[in-house]
Amino acid sequence: MTVEQFIAGAIQFAREKRPEAEEDFKSAQKMAAVSSVPAEMRELGRIIQRVMLGDRNVDVSSLPREWVEMIERMKGEG
């Protein structure tokens, strides 16, 4: 699974309240908490958790532009 697939799936599953959302949320928690994960991925995990919880104003400025664009687009579809 690519990062882009994870972002899209996690946000979509959370919006649809699908069972897969819980798994993706746990994956995002792990990404955010494990110090051996690269900083950019830890930040993505933190942001995805917030978005999945419904935070539409989460600061995504620390992420690569293509990820930001995808997150903003996915948030806007809800």
C-alpha positions, -999 to 999 in steps of 0.1 A, spaced: 0 0 0 13 34 -9 12 65 14 -14 80 -10 -36 48 -8 -33 49 30 -44 86 32 -73 81 9 -85 49 25 -82 61 60 -101 93 54 -128 76 33 -133 47 57 -136 72 86 -161 93 67 -182 62 59 -178 48 94 -165 15 80 -149 -11 102 -116 -6 83 -114 29 98 -104 14 132 -75 -5 117 -63 26 99 -66 47 130 -45 22 149 -20 22 121 -18 60 122 -14 59 160 16 35 156 31 57 129 29 87 151 43 70 182 72 49 170 105 68 172 121 46 145 95 58 120 108 87 99 97 121 112 76 129 81 56 96 86 52 103 123 37 137 114 15 121 88 2 96 114 -6 124 138 -24 144 111 -44 114 98 -56 106 133 -69 142 137 -86 142 103 -102 108 110 -116 123 142 -132 150 122 -107 179 127 -112 199 96 -86 226 107 -56 204 114 -23 220 103 -9 200 74 18 225 65 47 202 76 38 175 50 48 173 14 26 193 -9 12 163 -28 0 148 6 -14 181 17 -34 184 -16 -47 149 -12 -57 154 25 -74 187 17 -93 171 -13 -104 142 8 -116 164 37 -135 185 12 -154 155 -2 -171 148 32 
